[in-house]
Amino acid sequence: MKTAMRAFLYLAVALGISVGPAFAQGFAPKRIWTLVVTVNAPNAVVYVDNVPAPGGRTMVAGGAHNVKVHADGYFDFNGPVVVNGNTTFPVTLTPQGFPLTIRVAAPGAHVFVDGVEITGTVPMVAPGPHQVQVNAYGFLPYAVTLNVNGPMAFDVAMQPALALQVNVNVPTAIISVDGVPAQGLTAYVTPGPHQLLVHADGYLDWSGMLTVNRNMTFAVRLNPAGFPMTIRVATPGASVFVDNAEVTGTVPSVGPGPHQVRVSAPGFLDYTATVNVTAPFTMDVVLQSASATISFVIPAGFQDPEMRPGDPRGQVRIFIDNRLANPSFQMQNIVVAPGRHVIRVSSGAFSSQLGELVVQPGQSYVVELSLGLNVHAGQQ
């Protein structure tokens, strides 16, 4: 019995020696440590193993953990930390932009950073080079490249420019120098040649080169872009052309200088003229008929000797190119077309071939007949 008890105690001690350390290792609790994440940016939000850590402080077990940090205006941080005891883990966030303060003493200056005008606040810019331009009325334009690596303040010293004042006969005119519109009628420029453009609605532009070596005043006279040209024609159905373009509906507006005017109407000769327009202009056009007229004066002895009143045989008949031209026996203003015509006059038993008559357009002709006897004598 004693021998069996001794054997049991031995076995229990042996088991305790061989199993005890393994049992203790499997059930001993891990140590918990304090992890404090410090951040250089205000209002930063810290996450440890995707769990928020208010104020950057949390309790974690020993070992590796993941830290995420976010702050407005900064790039996020995401990285590991190994905790073997109470640990402070500093995180430095990189700013997404730095404040760039540009101070300009010139009043009314316009500041541009990378081509964008800055209004109201100091801009936030990313690290690296940036283009800065400053314009101010009365000063030369300023341009510089700034390399920003942190919060930066920069003073701009503007240089006064030469004043180019343009006196224009049109108060509403706008001037531009080298393609840049000026404020009012005064531009501030560097010494040297410059392209000047003066524009006003309703007037022809003025453009030219000026060399500016001092403050100067330059006079510009703008010519109206057009004057009203009124062309009055009494002939119905007339067509009016100005510089070969037909005028319809309104009085045309033309620029100063010479212009070609043509007026046409059926049955009339074209009217053409060159007019030099320097102001509002009115002209009256009287069209000339394209036809001519012929009137006849017939001596009484040429008519029918019997002279019976109302007898058509006693009336004079006019034939033009063998066609009766006065069916109503009229003798005045018989209309004929321009050109060469053969005229014959007959009355009763008498008929006279007058020969050819060349008629010019728009002319009036009077043909007077006379009776005579020419006797030619010869030797028998």
Beta strands, then each sheet from edge to edge (+ up, - down):
strand 1: 32-39
strand 2: 45-48
strand 3: 51-52
strand 4: 57-61
strand 5: 63-70
strand 6: 77-83
strand 7: 87-91
strand 8: 98-104
strand 9: 110-113
strand 10: 116-117
strand 11: 124-125
strand 12: 128-135
strand 13: 142-148
strand 14: 152-156
strand 15: 162-168
strand 16: 174-177
strand 17: 180-181
strand 18: 186-189
strand 19: 192-199
strand 20: 206-212
strand 21: 216-220
strand 22: 227-233
strand 23: 239-242
strand 24: 245-247
strand 25: 253-254
strand 26: 257-264
strand 27: 271-277
strand 28: 281-285
strand 29: 292-297
strand 30: 316-320
strand 31: 323-324
strand 32: 334-336
strand 33: 339-347
strand 34: 350-359
strand 35: 364-368
sheet 1: 4+ 1- 7-
sheet 2: 3+ 2- 5+ 6-
sheet 3: 11+ 8- 14-
sheet 4: 10+ 9- 12+ 13-
sheet 5: 18+ 15- 21-
sheet 6: 17+ 16- 19+ 20-
sheet 7: 25+ 22- 28-
sheet 8: 24+ 23- 26+ 27-
sheet 9: 32+ 29- 35-
sheet 10: 31+ 30- 33+ 34-
end
